[in-house]
Structures are given as structure tokens and as C-alpha cells.
Amino acid sequence: MTVRKASLGFVTLGFGLMVGLSAQNLPPGLNSKNTAPSDGPSALKWTGGNRESQYMNPGLDCIGCHSKGEGPRFKIAGTVYTKLDEKDLDFGVEGASVVVTDSKGTVFTYKTNKAGNFMSRGSDSPVYPITAKVVFNGKENAMASPQRTGNCMMCHSAAGKGGAPGRVIVAGK
């Protein structure tokens, strides 16, 4: 088995510390022009529209939009949340590991950023089908069946599509 890690190198403040953030203490790339308070668990939501950012549009279909020529191409991308029905654009869980294993046994690991977003970069070329799990605070939440796409948000919307129960989530607290 080959193991590859993709570290996105974002600031980690820890899940739950997003509450009470202000424009003065947001990490680089986030400010009062692209974020606003939210009533969701993260207490923060994206308001920057399609302005290019690693934090942009949490919960929306990353690969679907990026495949139309907007921004970099991703083979695997999505957002991790705490609840199956989190609202589009609400920030998700920071610091979770999304572990993807392809059909040849190659493991790709992606860390979620401040918005809960994760994405493949560069030369990552998983061989489908893939399996995936989210690891956070020592707990795992694995997908029930192998997938033929890395476009997680295509099915993992707030309402769920294609048999998905809703959002990609961390295991219970």
C-alpha cells in the first residue's frame, strides 16, 4: 500500500473556537467582506460569492463548478460538517482528516481548512472506485460503499442525493 499525504497548511484554531471570531482575529484570507456570523454550529458563513479562496462556498458542489473552467481542477473535494443537514455556505469542521483509499490501495489524506473544505491538489490521481472516511478527535466515520467519483458534494447536500443521507460529517462527539 502506498500512502500519500496532502497538507494544505492552513491555520488550525480547533473546532469550536470559531464562535466569537471577528474581522480582527480571522486567519489570512478571511475578513468581514467574505464572512458573516451564522446561527450554525461554526457560527460563521461564507459571503464572498465566487471570489477565489480556499474557504469559498462550503457545502456547494466544488468539482461541478471548477469543472466549468473556474479555478483549479480537483479530483476530490468537499466540506465536512457536524450535522447531516447543515446549510450551504455555513463553515464546517476545521482540522478533520479525510482519508481516501483508491482501488490500488493508495491512501490520500486531506485536512479540512477553516471552512471545513478539503480538496485534492497537484498530481493526486486516485484509481476508482474509492473508499473514504473522516477522522476527527480519534473517531472515524466511514462511507458505506465505494464510490466512482471524488465529487463528494454532488450527493452530500443538506438534503442528500443519490442515496447519501446528507452532508459528509464527523463521527458523533
Secondary structure as the mmCIF struct_conf table of DSSP 4:
data_model
#
loop_
_struct_conf.conf_type_id
_struct_conf.id
_struct_conf.beg_label_comp_id
_struct_conf.beg_label_asym_id
_struct_conf.beg_label_seq_id
_struct_conf.end_label_comp_id
_struct_conf.end_label_asym_id
_struct_conf.end_label_seq_id
STRN STRN1 VAL A 3 ALA A 6
TURN_TY1_P TURN_TY1_P1 PHE A 15 GLY A 20
HELX_RH_3T_P HELX_RH_3T_P1 ALA A 23 ASN A 25
HELX_LH_PP_P HELX_LH_PP_P1 LEU A 26 PRO A 27
TURN_TY1_P TURN_TY1_P2 PRO A 28 GLY A 29
TURN_TY1_P TURN_TY1_P3 SER A 32 ASN A 34
STRN STRN2 THR A 35 PRO A 37
BEND BEND1 ASP A 39 GLY A 40
TURN_TY1_P TURN_TY1_P4 PRO A 41 SER A 42
BEND BEND2 ALA A 43 ALA A 43
STRN STRN3 LEU A 44 TRP A 46
TURN_TY1_P TURN_TY1_P5 GLY A 49 ASN A 50
TURN_TY1_P TURN_TY1_P6 GLN A 54 TYR A 55
BEND BEND3 MET A 56 ASN A 57
TURN_TY1_P TURN_TY1_P7 PRO A 58 GLY A 59
BEND BEND4 LEU A 60 LEU A 60
HELX_RH_AL_P HELX_RH_AL_P1 CYS A 62 HIS A 66
TURN_TY1_P TURN_TY1_P8 SER A 67 GLY A 69
BEND BEND5 GLU A 70 GLY A 71
BEND BEND6 LYS A 75 ILE A 76
STRN STRN4 ALA A 77 TYR A 81
BEND BEND7 THR A 82 LYS A 83
TURN_TY1_P TURN_TY1_P9 LEU A 84 ASP A 85
HELX_LH_PP_P HELX_LH_PP_P2 GLU A 86 LYS A 87
TURN_TY1_P TURN_TY1_P10 ASP A 88 LEU A 89
STRN STRN5 ASP A 90 ASP A 90
BEND BEND8 GLU A 94 GLY A 95
STRN STRN6 SER A 97 THR A 101
TURN_TY1_P TURN_TY1_P11 SER A 103 LYS A 104
BEND BEND9 GLY A 105 GLY A 105
STRN STRN7 VAL A 107 LYS A 111
TURN_TY1_P TURN_TY1_P12 LYS A 114 ALA A 115
BEND BEND10 GLY A 116 GLY A 116
STRN STRN8 ASN A 117 MET A 119
TURN_TY1_P TURN_TY1_P13 GLY A 122 SER A 123
HELX_LH_PP_P HELX_LH_PP_P3 PRO A 126 VAL A 127
BEND BEND11 TYR A 128 PRO A 129
STRN STRN9 ILE A 130 ILE A 130
STRN STRN10 THR A 131 PHE A 136
TURN_TY1_P TURN_TY1_P14 ASN A 137 GLY A 138
STRN STRN11 LYS A 139 ALA A 142
BEND BEND12 ALA A 144 SER A 145
STRN STRN12 GLN A 147 GLN A 147
BEND BEND13 ARG A 148 ARG A 148
BEND BEND14 GLY A 150 GLY A 150
STRN STRN13 ASN A 151 ASN A 151
HELX_RH_3T_P HELX_RH_3T_P2 CYS A 152 MET A 154
TURN_TY1_P TURN_TY1_P15 CYS A 155 CYS A 155
BEND BEND15 SER A 157 ALA A 159
TURN_TY1_P TURN_TY1_P16 GLY A 162 GLY A 163
BEND BEND16 GLY A 166 ARG A 167
STRN STRN14 VAL A 168 ILE A 169
HELX_LH_PP_P HELX_LH_PP_P4 VAL A 170 GLY A 172
#
